[in-house]
Amino acid sequence: MSKNSNVVVLMNHHDSFRRRRIGYMEISSYSMLLMSLYFYYNIYIHNDGLSVEGSELQPSTTLSANPSSSPISNYNIADFLLDVGMVFGPTIGYIDQIRIMIRDKTSNGFSRLSCLILLSSSLLRVYFWYLKQFSIVMLFQSLVMIVCQSILLFVAVHYGKEEKKAEEKNANRDTSNLLVEPENPNDFTYLIKIDRNRFLEEFWQWDEPAYYVWTVLFFMMCVGVISLFFYPIFPVAYTELLGLLSVMIEASLAIPQVFTNFKRGSVEGLSLILVATFVIGDTLKTAYFVAKQLPYQFVICGAFQLFVDMIMVIQIIYYNLISSRNNMIELSSNESHHEVSESSAIISEATTSDHEEDETDLEQGASDKVVGTSNETKGESEINASPQSIELKSADN
């Protein structure tokens, strides 16, 4: 009984420490948010634009990256549809993923790391757009992707939590081994170690949505504080580096799948339609970046994504060829085994038939021998009976 009470007390201390840590994260996030707002106010409003120590960076105020070649007057329905496709097209697959998870009430098979990659990439792109002011279509695309990934993440967390509760209920695990009773009851430093270990081991796999919210806010505030220190010193270099970092993070989205295929030595379970969508979408996206003369970071991102897509296509072709060859070898082996089995069966049947014929001949020979013996016995009896009959006939006469 005392052991259970100690476990309850330790778990309560752990929960209180977790709540305090979340409170500290809130305070630090709000503080960095105020610092970031102060930074943007000084740079963009108080200094009238992007003027930083004699370096003049005038933001664009048009909807296009090249206003001379694509003015508003020439903005037709085709351009509008193309821009709408660029904004909402990348989210179609993830919206379908949300629908599937809600329908099946499970998040199995979905990796939350994809949400981490796209959220961080989209947030960095928002900063990049704010500092460089290129096509506003890319800003809308980033904002829509942030909303989509947030919804997808919360749906995955909800159903993941339900699955974990069901597993724990079925397993009926004893939670006493999760916490170690300290030697000093007044020493709570072990809680920090336990919580830190859980935080690192379960990073981005938490069951509490608050962890994700404050992690994202903390990331945003960190980028804001870093911008506060480095942007005034290296405005152009920092802006270009921020944009390159954002697109390279997004470009790494398919790399885990490539390593997974290589590790498994198979592409079984990988949707060919999904890979085809990647290839077509990345091709059109790269062409859009070039046509709209967007910053070179986007072109590099599109080219790298196409490179990764081509690796996946090569893997699909290679592993399918290996699988087909193995299937052919197995099929030919099965056919050979089947032919050998049929030949063995035919030989066995022939041997059995010959054996039966031999037995029949032996039985027939034995029968003939018995008949011959009986005939000989009958002949001998007739021969023996002949003198007696002659004597009887003589006596009668």
LOVEX-139100 format. One line per field, with one value per residue (C-alpha): residue in one letter; x, z, y. Coordinates in nm, 4 decimals. Each point is the difference from the previous one (the first is absolute). Example, Ala and Ser with C-alpha at 12.3 -4.5 7.8 and 13.67 -1.06 7.14 Angstrom:
<atoms>
type	(A	S)
xx	(1.2300	0.1370)
zz	(0.7800	-0.0660)
yy	(-0.4500	0.3440)
</atoms>
This chain:
<atoms>
type	(M	S	K	N	S	N	V	V	V	L	M	N	H	H	D	S	F	R	R	R	R	I	G	Y	M	E	I	S	S	Y	S	M	L	L	M	S	L	Y	F	Y	Y	N	I	Y	I	H	N	D	G	L	S	V	E	G	S	E	L	Q	P	S	T	T	L	S	A	N	P	S	S	S	P	I	S	N	Y	N	I	A	D	F	L	L	D	V	G	M	V	F	G	P	T	I	G	Y	I	D	Q	I	R	I	M	I	R	D	K	T	S	N	G	F	S	R	L	S	C	L	I	L	L	S	S	S	L	L	R	V	Y	F	W	Y	L	K	Q	F	S	I	V	M	L	F	Q	S	L	V	M	I	V	C	Q	S	I	L	L	F	V	A	V	H	Y	G	K	E	E	K	K	A	E	E	K	N	A	N	R	D	T	S	N	L	L	V	E	P	E	N	P	N	D	F	T	Y	L	I	K	I	D	R	N	R	F	L	E	E	F	W	Q	W	D	E	P	A	Y	Y	V	W	T	V	L	F	F	M	M	C	V	G	V	I	S	L	F	F	Y	P	I	F	P	V	A	Y	T	E	L	L	G	L	L	S	V	M	I	E	A	S	L	A	I	P	Q	V	F	T	N	F	K	R	G	S	V	E	G	L	S	L	I	L	V	A	T	F	V	I	G	D	T	L	K	T	A	Y	F	V	A	K	Q	L	P	Y	Q	F	V	I	C	G	A	F	Q	L	F	V	D	M	I	M	V	I	Q	I	I	Y	Y	N	L	I	S	S	R	N	N	M	I	E	L	S	S	N	E	S	H	H	E	V	S	E	S	S	A	I	I	S	E	A	T	T	S	D	H	E	E	D	E	T	D	L	E	Q	G	A	S	D	K	V	V	G	T	S	N	E	T	K	G	E	S	E	I	N	A	S	P	Q	S	I	E	L	K	S	A	D	N)
xx	(0.0000	0.2826	0.1716	-0.3096	-0.0377	0.3636	-0.0548	-0.3055	0.1934	0.2903	-0.2316	-0.1722	0.3391	0.0825	-0.3249	0.0548	0.3521	-0.1337	-0.2572	0.2688	0.2168	-0.2858	-0.0501	0.3670	-0.0290	-0.2997	0.1857	0.3092	-0.2106	-0.1908	0.3243	0.1629	-0.3189	0.0218	0.3681	-0.0785	-0.2785	0.2384	0.2566	-0.2462	-0.1308	0.3502	0.0968	-0.3152	-0.2008	0.2274	0.2783	-0.2475	0.0603	0.3004	0.2676	0.2708	0.3208	0.0168	-0.1071	-0.3219	-0.2328	-0.3264	-0.2834	-0.2171	-0.3614	-0.1354	-0.1539	0.2624	0.3704	0.0516	-0.2562	0.1228	-0.0639	-0.3209	-0.1955	-0.3373	-0.1731	0.1184	-0.0992	-0.2593	-0.2031	0.2741	0.2493	-0.2561	-0.0679	0.3727	0.0590	-0.2941	0.1441	0.3371	-0.1646	-0.2367	0.1471	0.2687	-0.2617	-0.2300	0.1860	0.0113	-0.3695	-0.0680	0.2250	-0.2136	-0.3124	0.1491	0.1044	-0.3447	-0.1677	0.2198	0.0360	0.3703	0.3271	0.2022	0.2302	0.0216	0.3277	-0.0340	0.3509	-0.1419	-0.2057	0.3150	0.1855	-0.2778	-0.0869	0.3594	0.0532	-0.3198	0.0727	0.3500	-0.1453	-0.2354	0.3013	0.1808	-0.2916	-0.0259	0.3656	0.0147	-0.3595	-0.0250	-0.3154	-0.2864	-0.1265	0.2813	-0.0994	-0.3572	0.1289	0.2070	-0.2897	-0.2417	0.2572	0.0495	-0.3746	-0.0268	0.2943	-0.1271	-0.3383	0.1646	0.2309	-0.2796	-0.2110	0.2981	0.0648	-0.3652	-0.0271	0.3527	-0.0935	-0.3129	0.2019	0.2589	-0.2707	-0.1524	0.3390	0.0756	-0.3418	0.0457	0.3531	-0.0929	0.3540	0.1336	0.1136	0.2057	0.3112	-0.0161	0.1003	0.2848	-0.0460	0.2889	0.2096	-0.0780	-0.3786	0.0603	0.2227	-0.2029	0.2882	-0.0656	-0.3264	0.1947	0.2054	-0.3044	-0.1899	0.2988	0.0495	-0.3647	0.0099	0.2956	-0.1096	-0.3546	0.0902	-0.2844	-0.1813	-0.1705	-0.3590	-0.0635	-0.0785	0.1391	0.3518	-0.0293	-0.1464	0.2691	0.2758	-0.1135	-0.0336	0.3425	0.1432	-0.1600	0.1312	0.3498	0.0017	-0.1230	0.2738	0.2686	-0.1315	0.0158	0.3735	0.1185	-0.2257	0.1250	0.3594	-0.0367	-0.3374	0.0492	0.1999	-0.2331	-0.3107	0.1385	0.1178	-0.3420	-0.1692	0.2469	-0.0518	-0.3782	-0.0033	0.2659	-0.2031	-0.3003	0.2129	0.1035	-0.3594	0.0432	0.3507	-0.1205	-0.2081	0.3069	0.2017	-0.2919	-0.0186	0.3763	-0.0029	-0.2900	0.1283	-0.3568	-0.2652	-0.2886	-0.2775	0.1204	-0.2753	0.1027	-0.2705	0.1517	0.3467	-0.1450	-0.1737	0.3317	0.1776	-0.2707	-0.0582	0.3683	0.0531	-0.2858	0.1076	0.3567	-0.1265	-0.2224	0.2947	0.2049	-0.2856	-0.0863	0.3688	-0.0221	0.3126	0.2591	-0.0595	-0.3332	0.1560	0.2685	-0.2698	-0.2023	0.3072	0.1061	-0.3497	-0.0002	0.3359	-0.1403	-0.3114	0.2186	0.1826	-0.3354	-0.0975	0.3302	-0.0604	-0.3474	0.1311	0.3005	-0.1807	-0.2928	0.2427	0.1654	-0.3386	-0.1125	0.3199	-0.0380	-0.3614	0.1029	0.2702	-0.2448	-0.2606	0.2453	0.1158	-0.3588	-0.0643	0.3119	-0.1027	-0.3473	0.1415	0.2262	-0.2961	-0.2070	0.2853	0.0413	-0.3712	0.0021	0.3001	-0.1622	-0.3214	0.1907	0.1972	-0.3161	-0.1690	0.2965	0.0083	-0.3690	0.0448	0.2859	-0.2088	-0.2852	0.2336	0.1365	-0.3476	-0.0996	0.3120	-0.0704	-0.3576	0.1144	0.2468	-0.2718	-0.2218	0.2859	0.0692	-0.3632	-0.0065	0.3100	-0.1555	-0.3152	0.2024	0.1891	-0.3206	-0.1434	0.3131	-0.0174	-0.3657	0.0493	0.1483	-0.2709	-0.2679	0.1693	0.0042	-0.3662	-0.0903	0.1982	-0.1758	-0.3366	0.0808)
zz	(0.0000	0.0882	-0.3283	-0.1977	0.1975	-0.0699	-0.3693	0.0013	0.1816	-0.2432	-0.2997	0.1463	0.0431	-0.3586	-0.1275	0.2012	-0.1388	-0.3526	0.0552	0.1326	-0.3009	-0.2362	0.1925	-0.0458	-0.3704	-0.0253	0.1710	-0.2180	-0.3164	0.0780	0.0870	-0.3282	-0.1853	0.1423	-0.0938	-0.3544	-0.0353	0.1224	-0.2553	-0.2901	0.1117	-0.0026	-0.3309	-0.2067	0.1509	0.1947	-0.2634	-0.2912	-0.1834	-0.0074	0.0374	0.2298	0.0469	-0.3527	-0.1588	-0.1887	-0.0586	-0.1477	0.0379	-0.2995	0.0196	-0.2947	-0.0137	-0.2410	0.0301	-0.3341	-0.0252	-0.3355	-0.1686	0.1866	0.0920	0.1680	-0.3238	-0.1648	0.2961	-0.1601	0.1123	-0.0972	0.2270	0.2792	-0.0317	-0.0116	0.3167	0.1744	-0.0978	0.1449	0.3259	0.0597	-0.2156	0.2470	0.2735	-0.1906	0.1018	0.3649	0.0038	-0.1266	0.2779	0.2551	-0.1519	0.0190	0.3647	0.0986	-0.1932	0.1424	0.3429	0.0026	-0.0795	-0.0670	-0.2975	0.0216	0.1009	0.1966	-0.1080	-0.3357	0.1874	0.1763	-0.3294	-0.1776	0.2970	0.0525	-0.3732	-0.0418	0.3046	-0.1248	-0.3401	0.1625	0.1582	-0.3327	-0.1824	0.2625	-0.0430	-0.3806	-0.1127	-0.3097	-0.1469	0.2474	-0.1385	0.1829	0.3225	-0.0352	-0.0794	0.3192	0.2142	-0.1430	0.0535	0.3623	0.0638	-0.1775	0.1846	0.3344	-0.0530	-0.1216	0.3013	0.2523	-0.1639	0.0116	0.3662	0.0906	-0.1504	0.1085	0.3583	-0.0245	-0.1345	0.2752	0.2668	-0.1441	-0.0072	0.3588	0.1095	-0.1710	0.1265	0.3503	0.0602	0.3414	0.0011	0.3133	-0.2011	-0.1911	0.3019	0.2382	0.3611	0.0990	0.3066	0.1142	-0.0046	-0.0255	-0.3092	-0.3167	-0.2473	-0.1245	-0.1453	-0.2306	-0.1232	-0.0536	-0.1762	-0.2154	-0.1040	-0.0912	-0.1859	-0.2126	-0.0517	-0.0900	-0.1925	-0.2335	0.1106	0.3005	0.0986	0.1146	-0.2709	0.2269	-0.0498	-0.3755	0.0309	0.2315	-0.1959	-0.3187	0.1803	0.1539	-0.3454	-0.1402	0.2829	-0.0382	-0.3687	0.0907	0.2595	-0.2375	-0.2635	0.2542	0.0409	-0.3454	-0.2474	0.0795	-0.0434	-0.3108	-0.1541	-0.3459	0.1026	0.2903	-0.2180	-0.2706	0.2570	0.1650	-0.3341	-0.0907	0.3360	-0.0376	-0.3450	0.0859	0.2988	-0.2277	-0.2604	0.2579	0.0387	-0.2261	0.1158	0.2895	-0.2488	-0.2193	0.2959	0.1079	-0.3460	-0.0021	0.3474	-0.0785	-0.3456	-0.1224	-0.1004	0.1112	0.1426	-0.1764	-0.2073	-0.3628	-0.0407	0.2862	-0.1566	-0.3369	0.1731	0.1549	-0.3353	-0.1901	0.2798	0.0530	-0.3748	-0.0334	0.3160	-0.1218	-0.3349	0.1869	0.2039	-0.3136	-0.1938	0.2846	0.0558	0.3697	0.2186	-0.0918	0.3255	-0.1326	-0.3245	0.1962	0.2191	-0.3013	-0.1732	0.3137	0.0482	-0.3602	0.0646	0.3038	-0.1996	-0.2728	0.2630	0.1155	-0.3591	-0.0511	0.3233	-0.1161	-0.3352	0.1524	0.2863	-0.2215	-0.2486	0.2825	0.1324	-0.3480	-0.0507	0.3375	-0.0812	-0.3356	0.1668	0.2630	-0.2661	-0.2126	0.3098	0.0861	-0.3573	0.0047	0.3328	-0.1377	-0.3098	0.2145	0.2177	-0.3053	-0.1410	0.3330	0.0119	-0.3547	0.0766	0.3220	-0.1829	-0.2700	0.2606	0.1880	-0.3217	-0.0948	0.3488	-0.0159	-0.3420	0.1347	0.2959	-0.2366	-0.2160	0.3067	0.1234	-0.3458	-0.0167	0.3425	-0.1017	-0.3184	0.2015	0.2381	-0.2936	-0.1603	0.3234	0.0373	-0.3596	0.0606	0.3151	-0.1928	-0.2779	0.2462	0.1701	-0.3373	-0.0806	0.3345	-0.0498	-0.3489	0.1144	0.2589	-0.2604	-0.2312	0.2780	0.0760	-0.3637	-0.0157	0.3106	-0.1487	-0.3123)
yy	(0.0000	0.2390	-0.0795	0.0962	0.3219	0.0890	-0.0613	0.2278	0.2737	-0.0241	0.0146	0.3068	0.1674	-0.0894	0.1534	0.3180	0.0311	-0.0464	0.2745	0.2334	-0.0707	0.0789	0.3260	0.0885	-0.0764	0.2329	0.2848	-0.0453	-0.0245	0.3183	0.1790	-0.0984	0.0934	0.3532	0.0188	-0.1126	0.2567	0.2675	-0.1174	0.0124	0.3379	0.1499	-0.1567	0.0447	0.2830	0.2279	-0.0134	0.0266	-0.3260	-0.2270	0.2640	-0.1352	0.1996	0.1286	-0.3288	0.0647	-0.2943	0.1210	-0.2522	-0.0755	0.1118	-0.1976	-0.3448	-0.1278	-0.0571	0.1799	0.2807	0.1249	-0.3331	-0.0850	0.3139	-0.0079	0.0979	-0.3226	-0.2171	-0.2280	-0.2993	-0.2455	0.1765	0.0049	-0.3724	-0.0707	0.1994	-0.1679	-0.3366	0.0987	0.1084	-0.2916	-0.2780	-0.1141	-0.0473	-0.2386	-0.3144	0.1048	0.0854	-0.3513	-0.1321	0.1852	-0.1550	-0.3499	0.0386	0.1273	-0.2809	-0.2776	0.1655	-0.0809	0.1754	-0.3157	0.0314	0.3789	0.1647	0.3217	0.0961	0.1063	0.2597	0.1186	0.0366	0.1876	0.2212	0.1108	0.0502	0.2029	0.2160	0.0773	0.0840	0.2509	0.1697	-0.0166	0.1598	0.2728	0.0877	-0.0214	0.0676	-0.2207	-0.1584	0.0137	-0.3316	-0.1780	0.1749	-0.1238	-0.3479	-0.0024	0.1250	-0.2575	-0.2756	0.1085	-0.0223	-0.3364	-0.1544	0.1302	-0.1650	-0.3199	-0.0064	0.0486	-0.2721	-0.2380	0.0868	-0.0541	-0.3470	-0.0907	0.0813	-0.2140	-0.2926	0.0330	0.0059	-0.3154	-0.1726	0.0981	-0.1183	-0.3343	-0.0460	0.1186	0.1135	0.0865	0.3630	-0.0418	-0.0839	0.3280	0.2044	-0.0695	0.0915	0.2303	-0.0513	0.3542	0.0633	0.3754	-0.0326	0.0461	0.0348	-0.3532	0.1281	0.2294	-0.2935	-0.2183	0.2759	0.0881	-0.3598	-0.0353	0.3296	-0.1103	-0.3593	0.0998	0.3155	0.0900	-0.3158	0.1565	-0.0601	0.3582	0.2595	0.2741	-0.1376	0.0466	0.3485	0.1276	-0.1700	0.1748	0.3326	-0.0459	-0.0718	0.3145	0.2108	-0.1437	0.0903	0.3478	0.0519	-0.1301	0.2392	0.2805	-0.0504	-0.1078	0.1790	0.3528	-0.1188	-0.2210	0.0925	-0.1500	-0.3079	-0.0796	0.0339	-0.2276	-0.2535	-0.0043	-0.0646	-0.2728	-0.1692	0.0048	-0.1588	-0.2588	-0.1166	-0.0443	-0.1759	-0.2610	-0.1204	-0.3054	-0.0945	-0.2238	-0.2007	-0.0530	-0.1300	-0.2183	-0.1585	-0.0555	-0.1532	-0.2336	-0.0849	0.0255	0.2525	-0.2179	0.2152	0.3154	0.1560	0.0414	0.2631	0.1979	-0.0118	0.1017	0.2905	0.1034	-0.0062	0.1885	0.2502	0.0761	0.0380	0.2483	0.1789	0.0437	0.1269	0.2468	0.1254	0.0569	0.1633	0.2382	0.0789	-0.0755	0.0086	-0.2588	-0.1886	-0.1263	-0.1193	-0.1868	-0.1543	-0.1160	-0.1432	-0.1875	-0.1407	-0.1206	-0.1658	-0.1837	-0.0944	-0.1492	-0.2064	-0.1381	-0.0781	-0.1846	-0.1913	-0.0981	-0.1247	-0.1795	-0.1699	-0.0967	-0.1579	-0.1930	-0.1039	-0.1096	-0.1993	-0.1692	-0.0784	-0.1496	-0.2099	-0.1160	-0.0726	-0.1998	-0.1851	-0.0818	-0.1147	-0.2196	-0.1432	-0.0593	-0.1721	-0.2167	-0.0863	-0.0898	-0.2128	-0.1732	-0.0641	-0.1416	-0.2217	-0.1115	-0.0804	-0.1903	-0.1934	-0.0804	-0.1147	-0.2216	-0.1418	-0.0752	-0.1665	-0.2100	-0.1046	-0.0866	-0.2095	-0.1755	-0.0713	-0.1262	-0.2223	-0.1392	-0.0690	-0.1742	-0.2028	-0.1094	-0.0955	-0.1985	-0.1786	-0.0945	-0.1246	-0.2139	-0.1423	-0.0782	-0.1714	-0.2106	-0.1046	-0.0949	-0.2039	-0.1749	-0.0713	-0.1574	-0.3407	-0.0370	0.0580	-0.2541	-0.2589	0.0604	-0.0384	-0.3311	-0.1333	0.0808	-0.1898)
</atoms>
